[in-house]
Amino acid sequence: MPKTEESEEEMAVALGTAPLEEKEGEEQGQEEEEEEVLVALIEHRTKEVKNLRHRVAYYTSQLKEAEKRLHDTERRLGRLQDKDKAVKISLKSESGRVRPHSSSPVPHKFDPSRHTQPSKPKLFIPSPNQSIAQESQVAVSGTKDAVPSNARAILSASHAKGAANLMDEKSFGQSSDCAAVAIQDKGTKRKFEQDEHKELIPLICSSSSPCTIRCHTAAQISSQHKRKLRSIALCPVNDMLFVTSALDGILNLWQIQAKGSGASLLSSSDCVSPSQRRWPEDIAWHPWGDRIFSAYSADGGDSQISVINLNKSHRRAQITFLEDKPHVKGIINSIVFLPGEDNFFITGGSDHAVILWNPTEEESSWKPKALHRNLHSSAVMGVAGMLQKDVILSAGADRKILGFDIQAGKPSFRHQIESKCMSILPNPCDFNLFMVQTGTPESQLRLFDIRLRQTEVHAFGWKQESSESQSALINQAWSPDGLFITSGSADPMIHIFDIRYNARRPSQSVKAHQKRVFKAVWHQRLPLLISISSDLSIGMHKII
């Protein structure tokens, strides 16, 4: 009996505990399963929130860009309406119009619509011989198809007055003959074309094969310089003119002939600095195309900026040196005019400074103001302005890329890279894209999106066959459509890069000279590349 009771108790315990253990196991399995479901659901909803946040950020940025474009269009309309009113008033008034301008170096609001400009003078170019006037007429007839109809009328009217200008010059007793080369009106149509923003950044690295350009060297002409060339710049108003500078201190003014098959020398100007007899380190055209600005050195108390005035009223090209000397030492490496109609220009020098030059009420007077002097710890090699943004870009040998907000008076971003920077160049079509030249072999060119601050979009370069180090004298240029970059090289090649090509090498390389190529610029209207080289020649390369 005791055994039976004991066995029954054991059976009861066994029967009682077994269902409890099974129940607890089932509940635990359900909890684990439910936990896995919740974890998976949380991950899904986290991704959903992130995607929605990305969409909100994207559409917010698109809204801001759309508002900026709307504001810019309204501002353009206001400028046109104000210009029409000003023209009507000036027609009624016999007195000359005085250009209002702020006397402060930096306006309270960096807005092109705040300033109005006087009517632009005619461009007057002295010529070494009488045949230049005839050559100019041939050049105009040869490029008729490449020039807009409104420009053709202006050009033909100007050349009809050529003989009168020659007679006027002789009546003043000048020994040199002259030829009048007209410049187009301010280029309103072209300005609107240039001011139209195009989204090119999404196209970067979008193709596995490059778009190659067929080009051949139509002519190689003597630069007429006695020492190595330093710079080349196209006139921003008259597509047929460009200027070259060299270590001999001479600036040569050229006119393109026969649709890019050659070029004729119009004039030469001695531009060495008065004290140290220095050559121009960098040159820039005034946006009106009637003046050429040159930057020199700050050493020895020498003049730092010169202005060659091609104004017809002066009867001959005149060079003047600005009195102000804001840079304290070293070479002034870069001079650039800011986009917009205020005609500010900026300089960057070996004294680590970036200087903003503001035009005053006097036509030949410019007031400098230091934007910053100690944000770079080494020489400022390149400066640039961004269209539709009050930001001054600078690149230095200290490996820094800096964006300085004019309105806030402080940096908007800093970017440190692994090698020294030698130049900086905004894209002509995508206002958010800019390029920086660096000293890294096979990765010399870097693309950046100003909205992403410190993020590099793409990098490419070339393998240098020459043993020379990377040179700050070798520069780049954007094509007018913003899709291609040309670069000189220590080898006698022009390297061409297609930003849509997803490789890091040039899309093609063109042998152009006998010695290293300093720069190759794209013509705005003609299918043409113009290059300069240390072989003292100018290359005219036609794009087929």
BAVEX-656649 format. One record per residue: residue in three letters; x, y, z of N, C-alpha, C, CB in turn. Coordinates in steps of 0.2 Angstrom, whole numbers, plus 5000, padded with zeros to 4 digits. Glycine has a CB too. Example, Ala and Ser with C-alpha at 12.3 -4.5 7.8 and 13.67 -1.06 7.14 Angstrom:
2
ala506649725039506249785039506649845039505749785045
ser506449895035506849955036506450005039507049975029
END
This chain:
544
met500449945000500050005000500450065000499550005006
pro500950065004501350125004501750134997501950125009
lys501950084994502250084988501750114983502450014986
thr501150094983500650114978500450184979499950074979
glu500450214985500350284986500950324984500150294994
glu501550294985502150334983502150334976502750294986
ser501950284972502050284965501450324962501950204962
glu500850334965500350374963500550444964499750364967
glu500950464969501150534970501650544965501450544977
glu502150504963502650514958502250524952503150454958
met501750484950501450494944501050554943500950434943
ala500750574949500450644949500950694948500050654956
val501450694951501950744950502250754943502550734955
ala502350694941502550684934502050714929502750614932
leu501450694930500850714926500750794926500250674927
gly500850814933500750884934501250934931500650904941
thr501850914931502450954929502550954922503050934932
ala502450894918502550894911502150944907502350824909
pro501450954909501151004905501351074906500351004907
leu501651084913501851154914502551164910502051154922
glu502951114910503551134906503451144898504051074907
glu502951104896502751114889502451184888502251064886
lys502051204892501751274892502251324892501251284898
glu502751324897503251374897503651374891503651354904
gly503851314888504251314882503851344876504351244880
glu503251334876502851364870502751444871502051334870
glu502651464877502651534878503351574877502451554886
gln503851534879504551564877504651564870505051524881
gly504451514866504551514859504151574856504351444856
gln503551584858503151634855503451704857502451634858
glu503751714863504051774864504651794860504251774872
glu505051734858505651744854505351764847506051684854
glu504851724845504651744838504351814837504051694836
glu503951834843503651904843504251954843503251914849
glu504751934847505351984847505651994840505851954852
glu505751934837506051934830505651974825506151864827
val504951964826504552004821504652084823503851984822
leu504652094829504652174831505352204829504552174839
val505852164830506552184828506552194820507052134829
ala506252154816506252154809505752214807505952094806
leu505252224811504752284810505152354811504152274814
ile505552354817505852414818506452434813506252404825
glu506752384810507252394805506952414799507652324803
his506352384797505952414791505752484792505352364790
arg505452494798505152564799505752614800504752564805
thr506352594802506952644803507152654796507552604807
lys507152614791507352624784506852674781507452554780
glu506252654783505652694780505752774782504952674782
val505952784789506052844791506652884788506152844799
lys507152844787507752874784507552894777508352824784
asn507252854773507052864766506652924766506752804763
leu506152934770505752994770506153054772505152984775
arg506553044777507053104778507453124773507453084785
his507753074769508053094763507653134758508353034760
arg507053104757506553134752506453214754505953094752
val506353214761506153284763506753334762505953284771
ala507353304764507953344763508053364755508553314765
tyr507953314751508053324744507553374741507953254740
tyr506853364743506353414741506453484744505653394742
thr506753484750506853554753507453584749507053544760
ser507953544748508453584744508253604737509053534743
gln507853554734507553574727507153644728507153524724
leu506753644733506353704734506753764735505853694741
lys507353764739507753814740508053834733508353804745
glu508253784729508553804722508053834718508853744719
ala507453814718506853844714506753914716506253794714
glu506753924723506653994725507254034723506553994733
lys507854014723508454054721508354074714509054014722
arg508154024710508054034702507554084701507953964699
leu506954074705506454124704506654194706505854104709
his506954204712507254264714507754294709507554264721
asp508154254706508654274701508254304695509154224699
thr507754264692507354284687507054354688506954234685
glu506754354694506354424695506854474696506054414702
arg507554464698508054514699508254534692508654484703
arg508354484687508454504680507954544677508554444676
leu507354534678506754574675506854644678506154534677
gly506954644685506954714688507554754685507054704695
arg508154714684508754754681508554784674509354714680
leu508254734670508054754663507554814663507754704659
gln507054814667506554864668506954934670506054854673
asp507354924675507754984678508155014672508154964684
lys508454964668508954994662508555034657509254934659
asp507855004656507455034651507255104653506854994650
lys507155114660506955174663507555224663506755164670
ala508155194664508755244664508855264657509355204667
val508755224652508855244645508455304643508855184640
lys507755294645507255344644507455414647506555324646
ile507655404653507855464657508455504654508055454664
ser508955454652509555484649509455514642510155434648
leu508955494638508755524632508455584633508355474628
lys508155594638507755664639508255714642507255654644
ser508755684645509255734649509855744644509455704656
glu510155804644510755824640511355814644510655894637
ser511255814650511855804655512055724655511755824662
gly512755714656512955644657512655614663513755644657
arg512655544663512355514668512955494673511955444666
val512855504679513455484684513255414687513455534690
arg513655374687513555304690513555304697514055254687
pro513055294701513055284708513355224710512355284711
his513755234715514155174718514355184725514855164714
ser514355124729514455124736515155144737514355064739
ser515355184742516055204743516355154748516055274746
ser516055114751516355064755516655004751515855034760
pro517154974753517454924749517054864748518154894753
val516654844753516154784753515454814754516354724757
pro515054804749514354824750513954784756513954824744
his513454814759513154784764512754714762512554824767
lys512554724755512254664752512554654745511454674751
phe512954594744513254584738512754564733513854534739
asp512454614730511954604725512054644719511254634728
pro512154614713512254644707511754704705512354594701
ser511154694707510654744705510654804709509954714707
arg511154814714511154874718511554924714511554854725
his511954904709512454954706512254954698513154934707
thr512255014696512155024689512755044685511555074687
gln512855024679513555034676513355084670513854974673
pro513855134669513855174663513855134657514355234664
ser513655174651513655144645514455124643513355184639
lys514555064640515155044639515555074633515154964638
pro516155094634516455134628516655084623517055164631
lys516855114617517055074612517755044613517055114605
leu517954994610518654964611519054994606518654884611
phe519655014608520155044603520755004603520255124604
ile521054984598521654944598522154974593521454864596
pro522754994596523255014591523554954587523855054596
ser523854974581524054924577524754944574523554914571
pro525254894573525854904571525954924564526354844572
asn525454914560525454934553524754944550525854874548
gln524754974544524154994541523754934538524255034535
ser524054874537523654814535523254784540524154764532
ile523254804546522854774551522154784550523054794558
ala521954854548521254864546520954824541521254944544
gln521354804536521154764531521054694533521554764525
glu521554674537521454604540520854594545522154584544
ser520654654548520154644553519454634549520054714557
gln519454674543518854664539518854594536518854714533
val519354564534519354494531519154454537520054474529
ala519354464543519254414549518454424550519554434555
val518154484549517454484551517054454545517254564551
ser517254464539516854424534516954354534517154454527
gly517554324536517754254537517354224542518454244537
thr517154264547516854234553516054254554517154254560
lys515754274548515154294548514654244551514854314541
asp514754184549514254124551514354114558514454064547
ala514954134561515054114568514754164573515754104570
val514654224570514454284574513654294574514754344572
pro513354304580512554324579512454384575512354334586
ser511854384572511654434568511654504571510954424565
asn511454514577511554574580512254594581511254574587
ala512754554582513454564582513754584576513854514586
arg513454554570513654564564513554634562513354524558
ala512954664564512754734562513254784566512054744564
ile513454764572513854804576514554804573513854784583
leu514854744571515454744568515554774561515654664567
ser515054764557515054804550515054874551514454774546
ala514654904556514554974557515255004559514054994562
ser515554964564516254984566516754984561516454934572
his516754934557517254934551517154994546517354874548
ala516455014545516355064541516655134543515555074540
lys516755134550517055194553517855184553516755204560
gly518055134551518855124552519255174549519055054549
ala519055194542519455244539519455314543519255254532
ala518855334546518755394549519255394556518055404551
asn519255334559519655324565520455334563519555254568
leu520655304557521255314555521455394554521455274549
met520955424550521055494549521155534556520455524545
asp520655514560520655554567521355544570520155524572
glu521655484570522255464573522855504570522455394573
lys522855514563523355554560523255624561523355534552
ser522655654562522555724564522855734571521855734563
phe522855684575523155704582523955694582522855654587
gly524255684576524955684575525255624578525255744579
gln524955564579525155504581525555474576524655454584
ser526155434577526555404572526255334570527255394575
ser525955304575525655234573524955244571525655194580
asp524855194566524155194563523755154568524155164556
cys523055154567522655124571522055084568522355174576
ala521755034571521255004568520654994573521454934565
ala520055004572519555004577519254934576519055054576
val519254894582518954834582518354834587519454774584
ala517754824584517154834588517054784593516554844584
ile516754794599516554744603515754744603516854754610
gln515454684604514754674604514454714610514554604605
asp513854734610513554764616513654714622512754774614
lys513454734627513654704634513554624633513254724639
gly513254604628513154524627512654504632513854494629
thr512054544631511454524635511254454634510854574634
lys511254434628510954364626511454314629510954354618
arg512154324628512554274630512554274638513254294628
lys512454334641512454334649511854284651512354404651
phe511254294648510754254650510954174649510154264646
glu511254164643511454094642511954064647511754084635
gln512454114649512854094654512554084661513454144655
asp512054124663511754124669511254074670511454194670
glu511154034665510653974665510953924669510353964658
his510753904674511053844678510853774675510853844685
lys511353734674511253664672511453614677511553654665
glu511153564678511353514683511753464679510653474686
leu512453474680512953424677513253374682513453464674
ile513153394689513453344694513153274693513353374701
pro512553264692512253194691512553154685511553194691
leu512853194681513153164675513853134676513153214669
ile514153164681514853144683514953064684515153184689
cys515453034680515552964681514952924678515752944688
ser514552954674513952914672514052864666513352964671
ser514652874663514752834657515352794657514752884650
ser515352734655515952694655516452704649515752614655
ser516152744644516552754638516552834637516352724632
pro517152864636517252934635516952954628517952954636
cys516753024628516553054622517253094619515953104623
thr517553064614518153094611517953154606518553044608
ile518453194606518453254601518953244596518553324605
arg518753254590519153254584519453324583518853224577
cys520053334583520353394582521053394579520453434589
his521253444575521853444572522153514573521853424565
thr522853514573523153584573523153624567523853574576
ala522753674566522653714560523253754559522053754560
ala523553784564524153824564524553834570523953894562
gln525153844570525553854575525953924573526053794577
ile525853974577526054034575526554064581525554094574
ser527054104579527554124584527154174588528054164580
ser527254174595526954214600527254284600527054184607
gln527754294596528054364596528354384603527654414594
his528354334608528754344614529454324614528354314620
lys529854354618530554344618530754294623530954404619
arg530254284628530354234634529754194634530554274640
lys529754144639529254094640528554134641529354044645
leu528054104638527354124639527154114646526854104634
arg526654154649526454144656525654134656526654204660
ser525254174652524554174652524254184646524354224658
ile523654164645523254174639522454184642523254114634
ala522154234639521454254641521054274635521454304647
leu520454244634519954264629519554334631519554214627
cys519454374627519054434628518354414630519054484622
pro518054434635517354414637516854434633517254424644
val516954484629516454524625516554504617516454594626
asn517154514615517254504608517654434607517754564605
asp517354384604517554324604518254314599517054274601
met518354364595518854364590519554394594518754404584
leu519554414600520154444603520354394609519954514605
phe521054394609521354364615521954394616521354284614
val522254384622522854414625523354364628522754474630
thr523954374626524454334629524954374633524854284624
ser525254344638525854374642526354324643525554404649
ala526954354644527554314645528054344650527954304638
leu528654314651529154334656529554394653529554274657
asp529354414647529754474644529354534646529754474637
gly528754524650528354584652527954614647528854634655
ile527854584641527454614635526754574635527854604629
leu526254614634525554584633525454594626525054624638
asn525354544622525154544615524354534614525554494611
leu524054574610523354574609523254544602523054644609
trp522854494601522854454595522054454593523054384596
gln522054444586521354444583521354374579521154504579
ile520854334580520754274577520554284570520254224580
gln520854244565520754254558520454184555521454274554
ala520054194550519854144546519554084550520354114541
lys519054104554518754054558519154004562518354004554
gly519754034564520253994569520753964565519853944572
ser520853984559521453954555522153994557521353954548
gly522054044560522654084562522454144566523054114555
ala522954184568522854244572523354294570522854224579
ser523154364570523554414568523654454575523254454563
leu524354484575524454524581524254594580525254524582
leu523854624584523554684584524054734587522854694587
ser524254724593524654774597525054734602524254824600
ser525554774604526054744610526054804615526754724607
ser526054784621526154834627526654814632525454844630
asp527054854633527554844638527254854645528254894637
cys527254794649526854804655527354784661526254754655
val527954794661528354774666528254824672529154774664
ser528354804678528154854684528654904684528154814690
pro528554964687528955024687529555014691528655084688
ser529554984697530054974702530554914701529754974709
gln530254864701530654794701530654774694530354744705
arg530354804689530354774682530154704682531054784679
arg529554694685529254624685528754614680528954614692
trp528754554677528254534672527554524676528454474668
pro526954524672526354504675526354434677525754524670
glu526154414683526054344685525354314683526154344693
asp524854354682524254334680523854394677523854304686
ile523354374672523054434669522254414669523254434662
ala521854464668521154454668520854514664520854454675
trp520354494660519954544656519454574661519654514650
his519354644660518754674663518154644660518754754663
pro517554634663516954604660516754644654516454604665
trp516854714654516654754648517154734642516654824650
gly517754704643518154694637518554754635517754674632
asp518554814639518954864636519554884640518454934637
arg519654834645520254844650520554774651520154884656
ile521254774652521554714654521954724661522054684649
phe521854684666522154694672522654644673521654684678
ser523254664676523854614677524054624685524454634673
ala524254564687524454564694525254544694524054504698
tyr525554574699526254574699526554544706526654644698
ser526954574709527254554716527254614721527954534715
ala527254594727527154644732527854654735526754614738
asp528454624733529054634735529354704733529554574733
gly529754734737530154794736529654854735530454784729
gly529054854738528654904737528354924730528954964740
asp528454874726528254884719527454884718528554824714
ser527254914712526554914710526354844710526454954704
gln525654834712525454764712524954754707525054754719
ile524554804704524054794699524154844694523354794702
ser524154824687524154874682523454864678524754864677
val523354914674522754914670522854944663522154964673
ile522754904658522854924651522154954648523154874646
asn522155014647521455044645521455044637521355114647
leu520955004634520855004627520355044625520754934624
asn520155094629519555144628519755184622519455184634
lys519255184617519355224611519455294612518755214606
ser519255324617519255394619519955414621518855414624
his520355364623521055384624521555384618521355334629
arg521355364612521655364606522255314606521955434605
arg522455284611522955234611522955194618523755264610
ala523155134617523155094623523655124629523355024622
gln523355134635523655164640523755114646523355234642
ile524355114649524455074655524455114661525055024654
thr524155104666524155134673524255084678523555184674
phe524555104684524655064690524255094695525455054691
leu523855044699523455064704523955084710522955014706
glu523755134714524155164719524155114726523955224722
asp523555084727523555044733523954974732522755024734
lys524254954738524654894738524454854744525454924738
pro523954824744523654784750524054724752522954764749
his524354694747524754634748525454654751524854584742
val525654614756526254634760526954604757526154624767
lys526954544754527554514752527354464747527954484758
gly527854444743527854384738527454404732527554334742
ile527354344728527054354722526254354722527254294717
ile525954394718525154384718525054334713524854464716
asn524754284715524754224710524154224706524754164715
ser523554254708522954254704522554314705522554194707
ile522254334699521854394699521154364694522154454695
val520554374697519954354694519454404695519754284697
phe519054424690518454464691517854414694518254494685
leu517454444698516854404701516354404696516654424708
pro515954354695515354354691514854404694514954284691
gly514454434689513954484691514154544688513954494699
glu513754604689513854664686514154714690513154684684
asp514454704696514754754700515454764698514654734707
asn515754714695516454714692516954724698516554774688
phe516854684703517354674708517854624706517054644715
phe518454634708518954574706519354554713519454594701
ile519654504713519954474719520654454717519554414722
thr521154454722521754434721521954384727522254494720
gly522454344725522654294730523454294730522354224730
gly523754294735524554304735524854254740524654374736
ser525554264739525954224743526054244750526654224740
asp525754304752525654324759525054294762525654404759
his524754244760524154204762523554244762524354194770
ala523554304759522954354759522554344753523154424760
val521854354754521354364748521054434749520854304749
ile521154474743520954544743520454554738521554584741
leu519854584741519354604736519454684734518654594740
trp519454694728519454764725518854784723520054764719
asn518654844725517954874724518054934720517554884731
pro517654934714517754994710517355054713517354984703
thr517655114713517455174716517055214711517955214720
glu516855274713516555324708516955344702516255384711
glu517655344704518155364698518255304694518755394701
glu518255314688518255254683518955214684518255274676
ser519455244685520155214686520355204693520655254682
ser519855204698520055194705519755134708519855254709
trp520155094711519855034715520055034722520154974711
lys519655014726519755014733519854944736519255054737
pro520454924738520554854741520354844748521254834740
lys520054784749519954764756520154694757519154774758
ala520454684763520654614764520154574767521254614769
leu519954514763519454474766519654434771519154424760
his520254404770520654364776521354364774520354294777
arg521754364779522454364779522854304782522754424781
asn522454264787522754214791522354144790522854234798
leu521854144786521454084786521854024782520854094782
his522354044778522854004774523454014778522854014767
ser523853954779524453954782525053954777524553894787
ser524953964771525453964765525154004759525653894763
ala525454004754525254044748524554024746525854044743
val524154084744523554074741523754064733523054124742
met523554004730523753994723523254014718523953924722
gly522554004720522054014716521454044720521853954712
val521054094716520454124719519954114714520554194722
ala519254114716518754114711518054144715518654044708
gly517554164711516954174714516454134711516754254713
met515954114715515354074713514754114711515154024719
leu514454094705513954134703513354114707513754114695
gln512954164709512354164713512454144720511854114710
lys513054144722513254134729513754184731513554064730
asp513654214737514154264740514754234743513754314744
val515054184739515654144742516254154738515454074742
ile516754174741517454174738517854114739517854234740
leu518054074734518354014734519154034734518253964729
ser519553994738520254004738520553934739520554054743
ala521153924735521553864736522253874737521453814730
gly522553844742523253864744523753804744523153894751
ala524353824744524853774745524853744752525553814744
asp524453764756524453734763523953674762524153784768
arg523753654756523253604755522553614757523553534759
lys522353674758521653694760521253724755521753744766
ile520653704755520153734750519653774755519753684746
leu519553834753519153874758518653914754519653924762
gly518053914757517453954755517354014760516853914754
phe517354074758517254134762516654164761517854174762
asp516154174766515554204765515654274766515054174770
ile515454314760515554384760515154424765515554414753
gln514454394765513954434769514154414777513254404768
ala514254354778514454344786515154364788514354264787
gly515554374783516254394785516654334788516254454789
lys516454274786516854224789516854164785516554204796
pro517254114786517254054781516554014782517854004783
ser516353994776515753944776515953874776515353964770
phe516553864774516853794774517553794773516453744769
arg517853734776518553724775518653654773518953744781
his519153634769519253574767519953554766518853554760
gln520253514769520953494769521053434765521253484777
ile521553434760521653374756522353354758521553384749
glu522653304754523253274756523853304752523253204754
ser523753354747524253384743524053454742524353344737
lys524553494740524553564739524053574733525153594738
cys523653634734523253654728523553714724522553684731
met523453714718523753764714523353804710524253724709
ser522653784709522153834706521553804707522353834698
ile521053844706520353834707519853864702520053854715
leu519353824699519053854693518253824694519353824687
pro517853874694517053854694516853834687516653914697
asn516353784687516053764681515653824678515653694682
pro515653834671515253884669514553874668515553894662
cys514253814669513553794668513253774675513453744663
asp513553724678513353704685513653744690513453624686
phe513253794693513453834698513653804705512953894699
asn513553744706513753704712514453674711513253664714
leu514653664705515253624703515853664703515153584697
phe516453644706517053674704517653624704517153734710
met518153644701518753604701519353634704518953594693
val519753594707520353614710520953574707520353604718
gln521453604705522153574703522553554709522453614698
thr522753494710523253474715523853454713522853424720
gly524353434717524953414716525053334716525453444720
thr524553304716524553224716524553194709523953204720
pro525153164707525153134701524553084700525853094700
glu524353084694523753044691523153054695523952964692
ser523153104699522553134702522553204703522353094709
gln522753244698522853314698522253354699523253334692
leu521753334696521053374695520553334700520853374688
arg520253384704519753354709519153394708519953364716
leu518553364708517853394707517553394714517453364701
phe517253454715516853464722516153494720517253504726
asp515753474724515053504725515053554731514453444725
ile514953614730514953664735514453654740514853734732
arg513853614739513353604744513553544748512753584740
leu514053504746514253444750514853464754514453384746
arg515153524754515653544757516353504757515553554765
gln516453454761517053424761517053354757517253414768
thr516553344753516553284749516853294742515853254749
glu517253254740517553254733517053214729518253224733
val516853244723516453204719516853154714516053254714
his517353184712517753134707518453164707517453124700
ala518953124705519653144704519953104698520053134710
phe520353144694520653114688521253154687520153114682
gly521653124683522353154681522653114676522753164687
trp523353124675523753094670524453074673523853144664
lys524653024670525352994671525853044668525452924670
gln526253074672526753124669527353084666526953174674
glu527553094660528153054657528753094659528053054650
ser528653164659529253204661529453194669529153284660
ser530053214670530253204677530153264681530953184678
glu529853324678529753384682529153374687529553434677
ser529153414692528653404697528053444694528853434704
gln527453434698526853474696526953544696526253454701
ser526753584691526853654690526253694691527253664684
ala526353744695525753794696525653834689525853844702
leu526153834685526053874679525653834674526753884676
ile525553774675525053734670524353734673525353654670
asn523953764669523253774671522753734666523153854670
gln522053744669521553704666521053754663521253654670
ala520553734659520053774656519453724655520253814650
trp518853754657518153724656517953734649517653744661
ser517653684646517253694639516653734640517153624636
pro516353774635515853814637515153774639515653844630
asp515153714637514553674640514653644646514353614635
gly515253654649515453624656515553554657514853644660
leu515653514651515653444651516453424650515253414646
phe516853464648517553444646518053494650517653444639
ile518553464651519153504654519753494650519253484662
thr520053544648520753544645521253564650520853584639
ser521853524650522353544655523053534651522453494660
gly523453584652524153584650524553524653524553644650
ser525153514652525553464655526253484654525353394653
ala526753454658527453454657527653424651527853424664
asp527253374649527453344642527053384637527153274642
pro527253384631526953424625526253404623527453424619
met525853394628525153364627524653414630525153294630
ile524053414626523453444629523053384631523053484624
his522953374638522453324641521753344641522753304648
ile521353304638520553324638520253274643520353324631
phe519753294647519453254652518653264651519653274659
asp518353214650517553214650517353194657517353154644
ile516953234660516753224667516253174667516453294670
arg515953154662515453094662515853024662515053094656
tyr516453024660516852964660517052944667517552974655
asn516952874668517052854675517752834677516552794676
ala518152834672518852824673519252884676519252794667
arg519852874679520252924682520752954677520552894688
arg520752934671521252954666520953004661521552894662
pro521353034657521053074651520653044646521553114648
ser520153074644519753044639520153034632519053074638
gln520553084632521053084626521653134627520653104619
ser522153124624522753174624522953194617523353144628
val523053254616523253284609523953304610522753334607
lys524353284605525053314605525053374601525553264601
ala525253434605525053494602525753544601524653534606
his526253524605526853574605527453534605526753624610
gln528053564605528653534605528953534613529153574601
lys528653574617528853574624528253584628529353644625
arg528253594635527653584639527153634637527953594646
val526553614638525953654637525753694643525353614633
phe525653754643525453794649524653794650525753864649
lys524353804644523653804645523353804638523353874648
ala522653774638522353774631521553794633522353694628
val521353844630520753874631520253864626520753954632
trp519553854628519053844623518753904620518553794626
his518653914614518353964611517553964613518453974603
gln517254024614516554024616516054004610516354084619
arg516254024604515854014598516153964593515654084595
leu516753974592517053934586517253864589517653964583
pro517253814585517553744587518253744587517253684583
leu518553774592519253794592519553794599519353864589
leu520153764600520553764606521253804604520753694608
ile521353854609521953894608522453874614521853974608
ser523053864612523553834617524153884617523753764616
ile524553884623525153914623525653864626525153984627
ser526253874624526853824626527453864628526853774621
ser527953824631528553854632529053854626528953814638
asp528753824620529153824614529053894611528953774610
leu528653944614528554014612528054014606529254044610
ser527653964605527153964600526453964603527253904595
ile525953984598525253984600524953934595524954054599
gly524553884598524253834594523553844593524353764597
met523353834586522653844585522353774583522553904579
his521953744587521753674586520953674584521953634592
lys520853654578520153654576519853594578520053664568
ile519153594581518753534583518353524577518353554589
ile518453464574518053444568517353414570518453384564
END
